[in-house]
Amino acid sequence: MNGVRIWRPLAAALAMAIAGTSVHALTNPPIRTAQGIEYMCGGQTNDEAAFMRTVSPRWAATLEFAINRSRTNQFPTDVKVIVRERYTGRLVMEAASDAPFMVARLDPGAYDVEATMGGVSLQQPLTVFAGMSSSASFVWPSNVDFLAAAGLPFGQSERHASAQTGD
């Protein structure tokens, strides 16, 4: 009888912990696949950015996207990412990111990563070693006219500018 009283609160606590974990898991960004490579994009909120920083060491590659001297809640969206093998030029992954962080499960190797936003492309080398996390940052200068680079007609520019930077 005494053993039953001990197990009930323990079982209730375990059930609450499991329920809390599954609710938290629902808020995590989805894992996607491009050309057989798993990746995840996130970081649009402070909690999501903290989550992405926490999980990034468990992924082979972390890519971070930013605009130089932007407001704290302003980040690049609609970034096209192309990953190629460095020495052969073979396409490994082509995906889009709608957030300031992208993590990917790349195989060990040497890569060239190209990130394009509003028609402006930045390129970084990335070397992935087995069992280690690697990272690359892409920071677009704040003085780039992304609207002109994207070739948008006059009149759509203000609406597109806020969509492009997450405002």
Stockholm file with secondary structure:
# STOCKHOLM 1.0

chainA/1-167         MNGVRIWRPLAAALAMAIAGTSVHALTNPPIRTAQGIEYMCGGQTNDEAAFMRTVSPRWAATLEFAINRSRTNQFPTDVKVIVRERYTGRLVMEAASDAPFMVARLDPGAYDVEATMGGVSLQQPLTVFAGMSSSASFVWPSNVDFLAAAGLPFGQSERHASAQTGD
#=GR chainA/1-167 SS CHHHHHHHHHHHHHHHHHHHHHHHHHTSCCEEEETTEEEEEECSSHHHHHHHHHHGGGSSEEEEEEETTCCTTCCCCSEEEEEEETTTCCEEEEEEESSSEEEECCCSEEEEEEEEETTEEEEEEEEECTTCCEEEEEEECTTCCHHHHHTCCTTSHHHHHHHHTTC
#=GC SS_cons         CHHHHHHHHHHHHHHHHHHHHHHHHHTSCCEEEETTEEEEEECSSHHHHHHHHHHGGGSSEEEEEEETTCCTTCCCCSEEEEEEETTTCCEEEEEEESSSEEEECCCSEEEEEEEEETTEEEEEEEEECTTCCEEEEEEECTTCCHHHHHTCCTTSHHHHHHHHTTC
//
